[in-house]
Amino acid sequence: MKLPRCIRLLIAARAINQFGAFSLAFLTVLLNRELGASLGAAGAVSAAFGLATIPSRLLGGRLADRLGRRRTILIGLVGCAAAQIGIAASPDLAAATASAILLGLAFELYEPPSQATIADAVAPADRTAAYSLLTTALAAGNLGAGLVADVVGRSNLRWLFVADAATCLACALVIRLALPGEGPSGEVAEPEHSPAPAVSPAPNLSPWRDKALLLMTAAGTVYALIYMLMLVSLPLSLSAKGINPASAGLVMAAATLTLVASRPLLRVGPLAELATGPALAAGYVLMAVGLGGYAVAHTLPALLVPTVVFSLGNQLLMSRPFALVSELAPAGATARYLAVYGLSWGFATVAAPIVGAWLIGSFGPDTLWSAMAIACLAMTVAAPVTFAAPRSSVPV
């Protein structure tokens, strides 16, 4: 598979952005430790951030059609940078809350146009591989982010947000200088090696009336909640076990290194030939085993093996749903379909800090990891059925 130049540049720019994107995992800890918020209040602020990402995702899909995909990506990145600086400089909880909400409103703007650009630039048979490359590039950025978090976070957690803002601006610069201009419909002008001509937006197609998409979004929300609980609860869990929460950077670096190293397994060998249903089931089983390992691990080295197992399962689950959703979308509605499916991350980002803080505060971290493992086992049955649902038509 040979990707067009504009897609390679887009993926590279997103990887640059991801290099500093570990700060969100420390938002709750920052509010609790440095601004004096209780765990409940800190979780509520993080949930407010997540709530703001819901309209952000929908707006990203709409703006991609109206203003163009490149412009929408730039607006989102610059907005994120401004909000991250606001969090880093916040003197009190009120200012941090306002900045966190602003961050949420900008945070998802660039996802629908990025994902739709990839979907329209490659043939349907290559979309899973293209999205896998995107997630692997983001994982590579996360690998560096985890190491930065471990080093920078030990001195002052605020600097993590400054680093995140810098990478947002660097990503915006790459997008602005390297990507081609856009036509009136927001499509990238003259894409290289595009398998089909660009299509104009179809404003009357409503993704909200597609039952198959809504089922996929429900299943995607469970996956996103498990992932976000892992992200936002890990520092709190380490702190509850007497481990420096900044060490979460090392654990997540191990997770992303596993994702990068295991990507070739999806291109050759038995895993490459797995159908969607078995691949999703296997992914959830591996994640359940990894999360169960977290429940019984009480030292930093003991967390590494469960992290590798969890990440191998995550590798099987990350890319396939986006390819299926883009395949489901009618011509001209790709960005909006991906925006609706992406709401799963908004819902999860709202719920994860509240659920994670409550379970850890009330029952301890081991209960949290055990509950997440049980949820993964339930999804080994539910996810393959949901993503194999018959494709429904969308009324116009």
N, C-alpha and C positions, 0 to 999 in steps of 0.2 A: 504494500500500500504506500503510495507516494502522495503526501498531503500538499495542497497548494501552499505557496509561500506565505500568503496572508494568514493561513491557519497555523503554520509553524511559528510565525511571529506572535500571533495571539497567544498560543500556548506558552511560548517563552516568556512573554510579558506577565502572564498570570502566575508563572512559577516565581518570577521576581517578586511579585506582590505577596505571594504566599511565604516568602522567606521571613517576613516580619509578622506574619499573621497568627502568632501564638498568643498574643496579648489577651484575647477574649477568655482564654482558659483561666486567666488570673484576675478577671474583673471582680468576681465575688470576693476573692482573697484580698485584693487591693482595697475594696470598700470596707471590708471587715477589719483589716489590720491597720490601715493607714488613715482611714476616715472615721473609724469608730462605729461603723454600722453593725448592728446585730446580724447574725447569719440569716435570719428571716428577712430583714430589711435589705441586706445585700442581694439575697436571692430574688426579692421583688424587683429591684432595679435591673438585674440581669433579665428577668422576665419581661420587664417593660421594653428593654432593648429587643428581645425576641418578638414581642407583639408588634413593634414598629417595623420589623422586617416583612410582615405580611403584606401591608399595602405597598411596601417598597418593591417586592417581587412582582406584584400585579402592575404597578406603575412602570417597572422596567420593561415588561412585555408590551405595554401600550406605547411607551416612548420609543421603543425600538421600531415600531411601525410608523410613528409620526415624525420623529426627529432624526431617525437613522440609528443604526446599531453602534457605530463608532462614537457618535456624540453621546449616546446614552451611557456607554461604558465610561467615557471620560467624566461625565457628570457624577457618576457613582463613585469613581475612584477619588476624585478631588473632594467630594463630600465626606467620604470616609476619612481622608487625611485630616480635614479640618476638625472632625469630631474626635479623632484619636488625640490630637493635640489638646483639645478641650478637656478630655479625661485626664491626660497627664498633668495639666496645669490646674485642675480643680482644687479649690481651697476647702471645699466642704461637700457634704453629701448631695445637697440640692444642685450644685453646679455639675457634679459628676452625673447625676441622674439626667439632667437636661442634655448633656453631651452624649450619654449612652443612648437616649432616645433619638437624637440626631444621627448617631452612628447607625442605628437600626433603620432609619428612613432612607439612608444612602446605601446600606450594606448589600442589598440584593439587587440594586438597579442594574448592575453589569452582568448578572448571571443569565437571564433569559436571552439577551442579545449575543452573549458569548456562545452559549449552547446552540442557539438557532443558527448562528453563522457556521458552526462546525457541521450541523445537520444538513445545511443546504449546499455545502462545499464538497461533500463526499458522497459516494454512492451508498444506498441503504445497506448493502452487504458489508460495507467498511465502517459503519457508524460505531459499532461496539468497539472496534479497535481504535478508532479515533478518540472516542470518549475515554477509553482506557489509557491512551497516551496522555490526554489532558489530566486525568486523575493521577497518573504516575508522575507527571511533571509537578503537579501540586504537592504530591507526596515528597518529591525531591526538595521542593521549597520548604516543606514542613520539617524535613530532616535538618536543614540548616537552622530553621526557626527554633526547633527544640534545643539545639546547642546554644543558640543565642539566648534563649530564655533561661537556660541553666546558669549561664555566665552573668548576664545582665541582671536577671531577677534576684540574684544574691545581694546586689548592692542596693537597688531601688526598683520596685516593680513599675513605677511610673515610666521608667526609660523603655520598657517593653512597648508601651503605647507610642512613644516617640519613634521607635524603630519601625513599628507598623505603619505609621503615617509616612515615613520616608520611603518605604517600599511601595505604598500606594501611589505616591507622586512619581516614583521611578517607572512604575508600570504604566501610568498615564502618559509619561513622556514617550515611552516606546510605542504605545498605541497611536499616539498623535503623529509621530514622525515616520513610523514604518508602515502603517496600514494604509491601503489605498483610500481614496475618497469614496463618497457614497452617492448613489442616485436618489431621485425623489422618493422612492419607496423605502429607502433605508438600507438597500442591499449594497454590499461591497461592489464597487465598480470593477468590471472585467476580472472576475476571479479566475485564477489559473487552474486548469485541469478540472473545471467544474463539470460534474456529470450531467447537469441539466441546466437550462437557462433559469435565471432568477424569476421568481413569480411575485406578482403584486400582492399586497395584503388583501385579505378577504374579510372585510369588517363585519359581515353578518354571521360569520361562523362562531358559534358559542361553545367553548370548551366545557362550560358548566352543564351542558345538556348531554354530554357524552358519558354514559354510565361506565364504560370500560376505563376511561381516564379517571373518573372519580374513585373507582375501586383501586386502581393503581396508586392514586394519591393517598388513600387510606393506608395501604400496605407500606408505602414509602414513608408515611409519618411514623410508623412503628420503628422502622429501620433508623430514621433520622433521630428519633428520641433516644434509642439505644446509643447511637454514635455520640450525640450531644451530651448525654449523661456521662459517657466515658470521658469526654473532653472537659466538661466543667466540674465534674466531681472528683477527678483524679487528684488535683492539688489539695482539695478538702480532705479526701481520704488519706493521703499521705500525712497531712498535718494531724489528723485524728490518731494516726498510728505512731506519732512522734518522729516522723521523717520530714525534713525540710521540704515545703511544698514546691520550691523551685526545682527539686529533683524530678518533678513531673516532666520537665523538659527532656531529661535523659530517657525517660520511659517512652515518651512520644517520639523521640528521635529513633529509638529502637523499632517502634511501630512503623514509622515511615521508611526506614531502611529496609524493613521486611517487604513493604509494598513495592519499593523500587527493585529489590533483588528478585522478587518472585514474579515480576511481570512477564519474563520470557516463558514461564510455565503456561500462561494463557495463550501463547502463540504457537507452541508445539507440544506434542504429547497428548495424553488422555484428557487433560483439563481443557485443551483447546477444542476438543470434539464434544464436550458436554452440552446437552440441550439446556434451554433456559431453566426448566423446572428442576432437574437434578442439580444444576449449578447453584441455584438459589438455596435449595435444601442443604447442600453440602456446606455452603457458606455460613448458614445460620448454625449448623451443628458445630463447626469450628469456633464460631464466635461464642457459643454457649460454653464450650470447653474452656476457652480462654477466660471468660468472665468468672466461671467457677473456680479457676485457678487463682484469680484475684481475691476471691473470698477467703482463701486459706493461706495466702502469702502475706507475711508481715514484715518483710525486709525488702530493701530496694533490689538486691540481686534476685530474690525469689520472684519478683514481678516480671522478669525478663522473658522466661519461657511462656507464661500465659499471654504476654504481649505479642510474641511471635505467632502463637496459635490464633489469637484474636485477629491479627492483621491478615493472616492467610485467608481467613473467612471473609474479612472485609474486602479483600481483593476480588473475590468472586461476586460480590454484591454491588460494587460501586457503579459499574459502567452500563450493565445490561439494561436497567430500567430506563435510562435516558434514551438509549437507542430504540427501545420499544415504544416509548412515548412519542419520539420524533417520527417513527414509522406510522403511528396511529394518527398523527395530526394531518388534517387535510392540507392541500397546497395553499400557501399563504398564511397559515395559522400556526406555524411551528413555534414562534416565539411565545404566543399566548398559551399554547398547550404546555410548553415547558415551564411557563410562569405559574400556571395552575398546579402542575405537578410539584414544582419547587416550593409551593406553600407548605408542603410537608416539613420543610426545614424551618419555616417560620413558626409553625405550631410547636415543633419540637424545641426550638430555642426558647419559646415562652415557658414550656412545661419543665424542661430539664433542670434549670437552676432551682426551681421551687421544689420539685420532687427530690432532687439530689440532696439539697440542704435539709429537707424534712427527714428523709430516711437516715441520713448520716447523723443528724442531730438527735433523732428520737431512738434509733435502733442500732446505729453504728454502721460503718462502711461495709462490713461483711454482709449485712442484710441487703444493702443496695446491690452489690455485685451478684448475690444469689438471685434476687428478683429479676435482674436483667438477664441472667442465664436462663431462667424459666421462660421469660418472654421470647428469647431466641428459639428455644425448643418449640414453642407454640407456632412460631413463624416458619418452621421447617415444613409444616403442613399448609399453612395459610398462604404464604407467599407464592409457591408454585401454582396454586389454584388461581389466585388473583391475577397473576401476570399471564396466565393462559386463558383468561376470560375472553369470550367471543368479542370481536371488534364491533362496536355499535356505531350506527350512523349518526351524524350530527345534523339536526334540522337547520335549515337556512332561514 
